[in-house]
Amino acid sequence: MTPPKGFQGAFRRLYEQYKDRVYNVCYRITGNATDALDSSQETFGIIFRKIREFRFESKFSSWVYRIAVNASIDLKRRSGSKSMTSLESLQGASPKEGTRVEFRDDQTEPPMNAASRHELEEEIQQAITRLSPKMRAITVLRYVECLSYEEIAEALGVSLGTVKSRLSRAHAALDRELSPVLDRHLLR
């Protein structure tokens, strides 16, 4: 059965509006392009099947993020993969332009500094991929998608306290893992 023509057009516009954000969230949670594409496809399939069930009790974008996060975590759980990614897979297939966590000035930087910054960014990405799926989801929604704590709580269907607690644990884990890396980069 084919949906009414107007619905297809509306869904196409919805897809165009959210496709990059969904892919980026899925990529950051799954850690590789193949799984991100699978999770993105699953996300839009769920949205298509359940859009009439959306009750407007939350923001639509929060509902979309929740579906994307759950689809990504479910995919990794089904595959039984604890290891989310390797450096080679990150270098081979990166997320859409403009979604990386980057630290840079508006000024042009010398090539040596640019190389060092790029290396640091890759190490930060690797550290994020080693977080548990729940901590990774909150970290991605906070620092890549720039959602507020309240928006994250709404998107994930958890309390504000849970968001703060998981984010605090993610910060502690990242601090432990990245302290030697940051020391090494600061001594250069």
Secondary structure as the mmCIF struct_conf table of DSSP 4:
data_model
#
loop_
_struct_conf.conf_type_id
_struct_conf.id
_struct_conf.beg_label_comp_id
_struct_conf.beg_label_asym_id
_struct_conf.beg_label_seq_id
_struct_conf.end_label_comp_id
_struct_conf.end_label_asym_id
_struct_conf.end_label_seq_id
HELX_LH_PP_P HELX_LH_PP_P1 THR A 2 PRO A 4
HELX_RH_AL_P HELX_RH_AL_P1 LYS A 5 THR A 30
BEND BEND1 ASN A 32 ASN A 32
HELX_RH_AL_P HELX_RH_AL_P2 ALA A 33 LYS A 50
HELX_RH_3T_P HELX_RH_3T_P1 ILE A 51 GLU A 53
BEND BEND2 PHE A 56 SER A 58
HELX_RH_AL_P HELX_RH_AL_P3 PHE A 60 SER A 79
TURN_TY1_P TURN_TY1_P1 GLY A 80 GLY A 80
BEND BEND3 LYS A 82 LYS A 82
HELX_RH_AL_P HELX_RH_AL_P4 LEU A 87 GLY A 92
BEND BEND4 ALA A 93 ALA A 93
BEND BEND5 LYS A 96 LYS A 96
TURN_TY1_P TURN_TY1_P2 GLU A 97 GLY A 98
BEND BEND6 ARG A 100 ARG A 100
BEND BEND7 ASP A 106 GLN A 107
HELX_RH_AL_P HELX_RH_AL_P5 PRO A 111 THR A 129
TURN_TY1_P TURN_TY1_P3 ARG A 130 ARG A 130
BEND BEND8 LEU A 131 LEU A 131
HELX_RH_AL_P HELX_RH_AL_P6 PRO A 133 THR A 139
HELX_RH_PI_P HELX_RH_PI_P1 VAL A 140 VAL A 144
BEND BEND9 GLU A 145 GLU A 145
HELX_RH_AL_P HELX_RH_AL_P7 TYR A 149 LEU A 156
TURN_TY1_P TURN_TY1_P4 GLY A 157 GLY A 157
HELX_RH_AL_P HELX_RH_AL_P8 LEU A 160 LEU A 186
TURN_TY1_P TURN_TY1_P5 LEU A 187 LEU A 187
#
